[in-house]
Amino acid sequence: MTRQPIYQFKVELLDFKPKIWRTFEVLGNAKISMFSYLILAMYKTQGYHLFNLEVNSATNPEINGMIFEFLPEENPYPSDIYGGREILDPTSYTLKEVTKDPGTFFTVNYDFGDDWYFRAELIKVYNDQDADTALFPRILKGQGYGIVEDCGGTHGLSELRTAFKVKKGPEYLELKEWLGRSTFNIDKFDLEEMNQTFPRIVKLLKRGYER
């Protein structure tokens, strides 16, 4: 049983078509850090790069523009990197401490070179005391594979998708060698497989970012 509020989100990879999205649920006491790992895991990132998370709300100015990011002990960033906004520790806040309002957006920017943007909208918050805590987090549905690390962002992912659909020509041969496989379906989504594997990936990401 859980007395925690259940948060339902829909997240999508921005600037890519066809859309790669997930609908998922997580408990309200989840840390912002864990929430971020969930998104990164659902899109098959490897955790090789830094990320941040920004909160946007049209109705609550107190949380609009909140920035969460892991920083090294010796912070290399200038104080005005985010327009003077304070950079918050994602392990110090929970979802329910940040918002309870549907329509709030959480945008994860992963890899500041390739610049992947995953935007999650809070769809609803509800209570179900009969729900088993062990069921959460969980993915309800989705579309698309995820991302490929270091491929050049959404532009590179689009090129990779096209090459593996055509399966011929110099670009396909080059990408096949780089990826180490001859077939790859970026449009494929396996809900059962993802729910089985992503909790393990979340643990690996947590270990990597919080060491």
C-alpha positions, 0 to 999 in steps of 0.5 A: 500500500502507498500513501504517497501521491502518484504522479503521472507524466508524459515525456517526449524527446524534443525536436525529433520526428516521429515522436519518441515518448513515454507515459509513466508514473512515479511516487511523489516522494521521489527525489528530483535526481531519481526522477531525472534518472528515470527519464534518462533510463527510459531513453537508453542513455548511458550516463556518460554526460552531465545533465540539468533539469529545469522546471517551468510553470505558467501558474506558479512563479515560485517554481518557474525557472528552477534549475537542478544540476549536479556540480563539482566541489569546485564549481567551474560555472560563472554565477550568471550562467543561468541568469543568476538563478540558484543552481539547486541540488537534485538530491535535496528536493522531492517531486511533491516539494516542487509541485502538485500542479498538473501542467508543470513541465520538467525539462532534462537537458542531457549532454551539453554537446549533443543537447538532448532535451526531454520534456515531461509534463505532469498530467495528473496527481492522484491517490490510490492507497490500495496500490502496491509501492513496489509497482512504482515507478512504472512505464504505462506506454510509449513509442520509439526506441530512445537515443544513441549516445554521441550520434550528434543529437536529434539531427544525427539520430534522424540521419541514423534512422534514415540510413538504417531504413534504406540499408545501403550506401556509404552513410549506412555502411559507415554508421553500421560500422560505428554502431556495430550492428547491421539492423537497428529500428529506432521506431521500436518500443517494447513496453515489457522489456523496458519495464524489466530493464530500466530499474537496473539502469536507474540504479547504475545511473544513480551510482554514477552521478552520486559517487 
